[in-house]
Amino acid sequence: MRTLKYSILGLLMQAPTTGYDISKAFGSELGCFWSAKHSQIYPELKRLVEEGLIQYSTVIQGEKLEKKLYEITDKGSADFLQWLEQDPPLDPTPKDVFRLRSYYSQWLPEDTYLELIQKQIEKRTVKLNYLSGCFEASYGNVDPLTLTGAARGDYLVLLSAVMRERTYMEWLEKSLDLVSAWADLKQKQS
């Protein structure tokens, strides 16, 4: 399944937009849970045009700059809505290199593993603070029941991203406590 296809169609369901603005969306609102590179987006846009799911018009910006303004077609809208209504199987567990290293951590000295955990906590704290800041800036004083349209989905996905990072942080902190306790036990037994 070409999930990037549906990510783009979903953006165009909201409003016609340029390829540049689609790329920006993957760095902001979609970036909390889905990523795509510039080099993936433009070939996908071309393919969607060829399939008749989107179309574009050329607009002039400034004196000379031409931009393509993409919009979804009726065929694209129908395809997107059909995809949206599907109940897909669960994705496989996402790969997480740090968790894989944790699985094999018995071959590391405890002090080395504790340092690695601490570095992960620092990185995840930055990520959690960023996501929490985005959430607070957008929805901090908003009653979620008053949300309409695209704001509802944005709220739910951003909430999910914050909760995911908080849970990951809880696991890291619990790991830090346990590895420290195991190191203390080992030292007492020596």
N, C-alpha and C positions, 0 to 999 in steps of 0.2 A: 504494500500500500504506500502510496506517495503522500505521506503526512504533510510534507511541505506544501503540496498542492492545496490541501484543505486549510492550512494556516493562511496562505495567501488569499484563497477564496473568502475566508472568514473576514479578513481585513477589508476586502473589497465589498463585502456585504454591508459593511458599516458606511463606507463612502468611497467614491473614486479617489485614487491617489497615485502618486508617482512611484517609480521603482526605488528612488532614493528614500522616500518616506516609508516604504515597505521595509527597506533595510534598517531604517532607524527604529521601527517598531520591534524588530528582533533584538535590538540593543536596549530597549526600555521595557514596555509592558509585557511583551511576549518573552523577553529575556529571563524572566523569573522562572519559567518552566519549559521553554522551548528555544532552541537556538538554530540559526541558519547563517551561513556566511554569504557575503556579497556574491561570491563566485557560484553559489548554489541558486540564489534568488533569480538572477537575470536569465539563466537558461530555463528555469521553471516558468518564468513569465512568458518567454518565447513559446514554450511548449503549450501553455494554457491558451495562448492566442491561436496557435495552430489547431488545437482541439475545439476551438469555438466556445470555450468556457469564459473567456474574458476578451475584451477588445480595448483598443486605445485610440486616443486622438492626440495629435501633436499640438502642443500649446507653446506659445512664445513667452519667454520670461525675460524681462529686460529688453534690450535692443536686438540681440541675436540668439540668445540661448534657447534652444528647442528642448522640450521635455515631453516624454510620453505620459499621458494621464490615463491610467488603466481603470476600467470599470467592469464589473461582472455582467455577464449576459444572462438571459432567462435560463438558458441551458446550464450555465455555471451555477446559478442560484439553485436550480433543481438538484443538480449533482451534490452541491454542498449540503443542502437540507437532507437529502437521502443519507449522506455520510454521517451527518450529525445525529440522526435518529438510530443509528446502528448501536448494538450492544457488543462491543469488541471483547475478545478474550483478554485476560490480564497480560500485560507485558512481562517479559522475563525480568527478574530482579536486576536493577541497574548495577553496572560495574562500579565498584568503589575500591580504588587501589589501597587507601588507608585501611579499610576493613580487611582486605586480603592480607596486608602486612600484619595486622593485629592477629589474624588467624594463625600466623606463623611466628608470632612474637616470642615464643619460648626460646628461640635461638638468639635473642638479643639480651644483652645485659639490661637489668631493670632500669638503671639510670639512663641508658640510651633510649629505651622505649618511653620512659617518662618524658624525656626531652621532645620526642616525636609527638607524643600526645599534647604536650604544652604548645608546640608549634601549630598543631591542628586547631587547638582551642583559640589561639590568636587569630588564625585565618578565618575560622568559622564565626568568631566574634565580629570581625569586620563585615562579613557577609550578612550576619543576622542584623547588625546595626543598620546596614544599608537597606535591607528589606523592611525592617521595622520603621525606618525613617520614611520610606516610600508609602508604607501603609498609613502611618500617622498623618503624613502630609495630605494624602488623598481622602482618607476615611476616618481620621482620628475623632472627629466630632460629629460623625454622621450616624444616624440611626439606620442600620442596614435595611430595615423594612421600608424605608423611603426611597431606596435605590430603584432605578428603572433602566431598561435597555442594557447597553454594553457595560454599564457600571456594575451591574449585578455579577456578571461573569468575572470582571476584573477584580472585584472585591473578594469573591470566593477563591480565585486562584492566588491572589496576593496573600490572603489569609492562610491558604495552604502552604505557601512558600515560607512564611514566617513560622508556622507551626512545625514544618519539616526541619527547619534550622534549629529551632528550640529543642526539639527532640534529639537531634544529632548532638547538640551541645550537652544535653543531659547525659547521653551515653558517654561522651568524652569525659565529662566530669566524674561519672561513676567509674569509668575505666581508670582514670587518674587515681581515684581513691583506692580502688582494688589493687592496682599495680604497686602503689606505695605501701599498702598493707602487706602484700606478698613479699616485697623487698625487706620490710621490717622483720617479718617472720623468718625469712632466710638469714638475715643478719643475726637474729637472736639464736638461731639453731647452729650457727657457726662457732 
